[in-house]
Amino acid sequence: MTSPQFDFEKVVRQGLPAPAGRWNGFPKFNFVGGHNAPENIPTADLIAAVTRVLEREGSTLATYNLESGPQGYRPLREFVAEKLGRDAGMTCSADDVLMTSGSLQGLDLINAVLLAPGDTVLIEAATYGGTLTRFQRLGVTAVGIGLDEHGMRMDELASALKTLTAEGRKPKFIYTIPTVQNPTASIMPLERRQELLRLAAEYDVPVVEDECYSDLIWSGERPPAMHALDDSGRVIFVGSFSKSIAPALRVGFVVAPWAFMARMLPLKTDAGSGALEQMVLAEYCREHFVKHVGALNKTLKAKCDALVEAVEASFGTAAEFERPPGGIFLWVKLPAEVDTSLLAREAAKHGIEINPGAEWSIEGPDAKRALRICYANPPIETIRKGVAALAEVCREQFGVPKTVANR
């Protein structure tokens, strides 16, 4: 005789997100998430790195944190510090680096140190969806600052800081993705970075600089990180290997002064991020990182070009976008009559998944008509077919595009 099944819904706490659905595999046309190019995963070199590092240091797996302390595997922290000095102009050491389980854990730790219900943060009006949902769950008010083709607008930031100060609502921090912004892919120029730091100093506000995509720039050239330009110690830097090597490795990092690091460490209650991943990355990256990223960017640029051509061919002038200088996303805005949340639901019935703008933006009406397309994972021919299929669904639901143009 089978016992009645216990109903856990009777005992779960209030305020949880909606329950997850069962995963049934990827759709035919998968344009969501931050997946990367499978053809550029360096499998053979990673296998060789695993073998070398385990033969040399495998016995350290017997201890938590690999005898490197709670900040993570020291050889990887040393690589991160050297890389950031070379690529981003930063001056930091391994002691300033905390390895995390993806950059998301780094952001969670920063939030846990700084934020309480009722606090206010300043963010780009279109930004990483993961931060938006976290602020909502924490009971934090996110004030969106408008963007243009060069990232966060400094006139709007200055106005928001002035208004909040007059209201007695000092923001806890400014969160920005200045280099290959998510979702717009803009790169903030040097002068604007300097102005952001000037405003942060004037209003005595810290800055959280999220640089997860900064390795993925077609030209290979980037402005210095704001962390590099700051001499006040107010910038907390977040980075990741998810986009440059592989997202499933779940290895990110935070660079922060010791006074802040000492506050994060007691909150990192996972007994250390994945040890083997850190060991393998340190072994692999010293020899292969630069060459690998160069090859990856060639692949991503080719896919980006194919996506841009497909959107122009299938949507014509109905699609507004800036051609990305790097990254894995295209941020598209359609005419006002298109609701991309409804479009996403209908497209899913046809095996097409997209990220609607409302999940990545607090821009108001502009968010409703926007969508984010991740082009890194699908093959080029799949990108072309998927965009054509999406345009057909959009035409059937909203009458957009009216005609196919720019072919």
C-alpha positions in Angstrom: 0.0 0.0 0.0 1.4 3.4 -1.0 1.6 6.1 1.6 0.1 9.6 0.8 2.9 11.8 -0.5 3.9 14.6 1.8 3.0 18.1 0.5 6.0 20.3 1.0 4.0 23.4 -0.2 2.4 23.4 3.3 5.8 24.1 5.0 7.9 26.2 2.6 8.5 29.7 3.8 6.8 32.7 2.3 8.4 35.0 -0.2 10.1 32.3 -2.3 10.5 32.6 -6.1 8.0 30.7 -8.2 8.9 27.0 -8.4 11.1 25.8 -11.2 9.9 23.7 -14.0 11.6 20.5 -15.0 14.3 20.9 -17.6 13.6 19.2 -20.8 16.7 20.1 -22.8 17.7 23.0 -24.9 15.3 24.3 -27.5 16.1 24.1 -31.2 17.0 27.8 -31.3 18.6 28.7 -28.0 19.4 32.4 -27.7 19.2 32.8 -23.9 21.6 32.7 -21.0 25.4 33.3 -21.1 26.4 30.0 -22.8 29.6 30.1 -24.8 31.0 28.6 -28.1 31.4 24.9 -27.6 33.9 24.7 -30.5 36.3 26.8 -28.5 36.3 24.8 -25.3 40.0 23.8 -25.0 39.3 20.2 -24.1 42.7 18.7 -24.9 44.7 21.4 -23.1 42.4 21.2 -20.1 42.9 17.4 -19.9 46.7 17.9 -20.0 46.4 20.6 -17.3 44.3 18.3 -15.1 46.9 15.5 -15.4 49.9 17.8 -14.7 48.5 19.6 -11.7 47.0 16.5 -10.1 50.3 14.6 -10.4 52.1 17.5 -8.8 49.7 18.7 -6.2 46.8 16.2 -6.0 47.6 15.5 -2.3 46.5 19.0 -1.3 42.9 18.0 -2.1 43.0 16.4 1.3 42.7 19.9 2.9 40.0 22.5 2.5 41.2 25.4 0.3 44.3 23.4 -1.0 46.6 24.8 1.7 46.1 28.2 0.1 43.8 29.8 2.6 40.1 30.9 2.4 40.7 33.3 -0.5 41.3 30.4 -2.9 44.1 28.6 -4.8 47.1 31.0 -4.6 48.6 30.2 -8.1 45.2 31.2 -9.6 45.0 34.3 -7.6 48.5 35.2 -8.7 47.5 34.7 -12.3 44.4 36.9 -11.9 46.5 39.7 -10.3 49.1 39.5 -13.1 46.4 39.4 -15.8 44.5 42.4 -14.5 47.8 44.3 -14.3 48.6 43.5 -17.9 45.1 43.9 -19.4 43.2 46.4 -17.2 46.0 48.5 -15.7 45.2 47.4 -12.2 47.7 47.3 -9.3 46.8 44.4 -7.0 48.3 41.3 -5.6 47.1 37.7 -4.9 46.2 38.9 -1.4 43.6 41.3 -2.9 41.8 38.5 -4.8 39.0 36.2 -3.5 38.1 33.3 -5.7 34.3 32.7 -5.9 31.9 30.2 -7.3 31.3 32.3 -10.4 31.0 36.1 -10.4 27.4 35.7 -9.0 28.7 34.5 -5.7 31.0 37.5 -5.7 28.0 39.8 -6.2 26.0 38.0 -3.5 28.9 38.5 -1.0 29.1 42.2 -1.9 25.4 42.6 -1.5 25.4 40.7 1.8 28.1 43.0 3.2 26.6 46.2 2.1 22.8 45.9 1.6 19.8 45.9 4.0 16.1 46.1 3.1 15.2 49.7 2.2 18.6 50.6 0.9 19.1 52.3 -2.5 21.6 51.4 -5.3 22.4 53.1 -8.6 22.5 50.8 -11.6 22.4 51.1 -15.4 18.8 51.1 -16.5 19.5 48.0 -18.7 21.7 45.6 -16.8 22.4 42.1 -15.7 19.1 40.4 -14.9 20.7 38.5 -12.0 21.4 41.7 -10.1 17.9 43.0 -10.6 16.3 39.9 -9.1 18.7 39.9 -6.2 17.9 43.6 -5.4 14.2 42.8 -5.5 14.6 39.8 -3.1 16.7 41.9 -0.7 14.0 44.7 -0.6 16.5 47.1 -2.2 15.4 50.0 -4.4 17.4 50.1 -7.7 17.5 53.5 -9.4 18.2 53.1 -13.1 20.6 55.5 -14.9 20.1 55.8 -18.7 22.6 54.5 -21.2 23.8 55.6 -24.6 26.2 53.9 -27.0 29.0 54.7 -24.5 27.4 53.2 -21.4 26.0 54.8 -18.3 25.2 58.5 -18.9 27.1 60.8 -16.5 24.6 63.7 -16.6 21.8 61.3 -15.4 24.1 59.8 -12.8 24.9 63.3 -11.5 21.2 64.2 -11.4 20.3 61.0 -9.5 23.0 61.5 -6.9 21.9 65.1 -6.4 18.3 64.2 -6.0 18.9 61.2 -3.7 21.2 63.4 -1.5 18.5 66.1 -1.2 16.0 63.4 -0.2 18.4 62.0 2.4 18.7 58.7 0.6 22.4 58.1 0.1 23.0 55.1 -2.3 25.0 52.2 -0.9 26.9 51.8 -4.1 27.0 52.4 -7.9 26.9 49.1 -9.8 28.2 49.3 -13.4 29.3 47.0 -16.2 31.6 49.4 -18.0 33.4 47.1 -20.4 31.2 45.2 -22.8 28.1 46.0 -20.9 25.4 43.4 -20.4 23.1 43.6 -22.3 24.0 46.5 -24.5 27.7 45.5 -25.2 28.8 49.2 -24.9 32.3 50.1 -23.7 32.6 53.1 -21.4 35.4 55.5 -22.6 38.2 56.7 -20.3 36.8 60.2 -19.8 33.4 58.8 -18.7 35.1 56.4 -16.3 37.0 59.2 -14.7 33.8 61.3 -14.4 32.0 58.4 -12.7 34.8 58.1 -10.2 34.8 61.9 -9.6 31.0 61.8 -8.9 31.5 58.7 -6.6 34.1 60.7 -4.7 32.0 63.8 -4.5 29.1 62.0 -3.0 31.3 59.5 -1.1 29.8 56.4 -2.6 31.6 53.1 -3.4 31.6 51.5 -6.9 31.0 47.9 -7.8 32.7 47.3 -11.2 31.5 44.1 -12.9 34.0 43.1 -15.7 32.8 39.6 -16.7 33.0 40.3 -20.4 36.1 42.5 -20.7 38.2 39.8 -22.3 35.7 39.5 -25.2 36.6 42.6 -27.3 37.2 42.1 -31.0 40.0 44.7 -31.2 41.7 43.3 -28.1 42.0 46.9 -26.8 40.1 48.3 -23.8 40.2 51.3 -21.4 41.8 50.8 -18.0 39.5 49.4 -15.3 38.0 52.0 -13.0 39.7 50.1 -10.2 43.0 51.1 -12.0 42.0 54.7 -12.1 40.9 54.9 -8.5 43.3 55.9 -5.7 40.7 56.0 -2.9 40.1 52.3 -2.5 36.3 52.7 -3.2 36.1 50.4 -6.3 35.3 46.7 -5.7 36.1 44.7 -8.9 34.3 41.5 -10.0 35.5 39.2 -12.7 35.0 35.7 -14.1 36.4 32.9 -16.2 32.9 31.9 -17.3 33.0 33.9 -20.5 36.7 33.6 -21.3 37.1 29.8 -20.7 33.8 28.0 -19.8 30.7 29.0 -17.8 30.2 25.5 -16.3 33.5 25.8 -14.5 31.9 28.3 -12.1 35.0 30.3 -11.2 34.9 34.0 -10.6 36.8 36.5 -8.4 36.5 39.7 -6.4 39.3 42.2 -6.0 38.9 44.3 -2.9 41.0 46.0 -0.2 41.5 43.9 2.9 39.1 46.0 5.0 36.3 44.8 2.7 37.7 41.4 2.1 37.7 40.7 5.8 34.0 41.4 5.8 33.3 39.1 2.9 35.2 36.1 4.1 33.0 35.2 7.1 30.0 35.3 4.8 31.5 32.8 2.3 30.1 29.7 4.0 30.7 27.1 1.3 34.1 25.9 2.7 35.8 27.2 -0.4 34.9 27.3 -4.1 35.6 24.3 -6.3 39.2 23.4 -5.8 39.9 21.2 -8.8 38.5 23.9 -11.2 40.9 26.5 -9.7 43.9 24.2 -9.9 43.2 23.3 -13.5 42.6 26.9 -14.5 45.8 28.1 -13.0 47.7 25.4 -14.8 46.0 26.0 -18.1 45.9 29.8 -18.1 49.6 30.6 -17.6 50.4 28.9 -20.9 47.3 29.2 -23.0 45.0 32.1 -21.9 46.0 34.8 -24.3 46.1 32.6 -27.4 42.8 30.9 -26.4 40.9 34.2 -25.9 42.2 35.5 -29.3 40.8 32.4 -31.0 37.5 32.6 -29.1 37.0 36.2 -30.1 37.4 35.3 -33.7 34.7 32.8 -33.4 32.4 35.1 -31.5 32.9 38.0 -33.9 32.0 35.7 -36.8 28.8 34.7 -35.0 28.0 38.3 -34.1 28.4 39.3 -37.7 26.1 36.5 -38.8 23.5 37.5 -36.2 23.6 41.2 -37.2 23.1 40.2 -40.9 20.3 37.9 -40.0 18.5 40.5 -37.9 18.9 43.1 -40.7 17.6 40.6 -43.3 14.6 39.4 -41.3 13.5 42.5 -39.3 14.8 45.3 -41.5 14.5 48.8 -40.1 12.0 47.5 -37.4 15.1 46.4 -35.3 17.1 49.0 -33.6 20.6 48.1 -32.2 24.2 49.1 -31.9 26.7 46.6 -33.5 28.6 45.1 -30.6 32.4 45.7 -30.2 32.6 42.4 -28.3 30.8 40.0 -26.0 28.1 37.4 -26.6 24.8 39.5 -26.7 22.9 41.7 -29.1 20.4 44.1 -27.5 17.6 44.8 -29.9 14.7 47.2 -29.6 11.6 46.6 -31.7 8.6 49.0 -32.4 6.5 50.1 -29.4 3.6 47.7 -30.3 5.8 44.7 -29.7 5.8 43.2 -26.1 8.8 41.0 -26.0 7.6 39.1 -22.9 4.6 38.0 -25.0 6.9 37.4 -28.0 9.1 35.2 -25.9 6.3 33.0 -24.7 4.9 32.6 -28.2 8.4 32.0 -29.7 9.0 29.2 -27.1 6.1 27.3 -28.6 8.1 27.2 -31.8 11.4 26.1 -30.2 12.9 29.6 -30.0 14.1 31.0 -26.6 15.0 34.7 -26.2 15.4 36.9 -23.1 12.7 39.6 -23.1 13.9 43.1 -22.1 11.7 43.3 -19.0 14.0 40.7 -17.4 17.1 42.8 -18.1 16.0 46.4 -17.8 14.0 48.9 -15.7 13.8 51.3 -18.6 10.0 51.4 -18.5 8.4 51.2 -22.0 11.7 50.7 -23.7 12.2 47.5 -21.7 8.9 46.1 -22.9 10.0 46.3 -26.6 13.6 45.1 -26.1 15.1 41.6 -26.3 18.5 40.2 -25.6 19.9 37.6 -28.1 22.9 35.4 -27.0 24.7 34.3 -30.1 27.8 32.5 -28.7 26.5 29.0 -28.5 24.5 28.2 -31.7 26.3 27.5 -35.0 26.1 30.2 -37.6 23.5 28.5 -39.7 21.3 27.9 -36.6 21.5 31.6 -35.8 20.3 32.5 -39.3 17.4 30.0 -39.2 16.5 31.0 -35.7 16.3 34.7 -36.4 14.2 34.1 -39.5 11.8 31.9 -37.4 11.6 34.5 -34.7 10.8 37.2 -37.2 8.0 35.1 -38.5 6.5 34.6 -35.0 6.8 38.3 -34.4 5.1 39.2 -37.7 2.2 36.8 -36.9 1.7 38.2 -33.4 2.4 41.9 -33.8 2.6 42.6 -37.5 6.3 43.4 -37.1 8.2 43.5 -39.3 5.8 44.5 -42.0 8.2 43.6 -44.8 11.7 42.0 -44.9 14.3 44.6 -45.7 18.0 45.1 -46.1 18.6 41.6 -47.6 
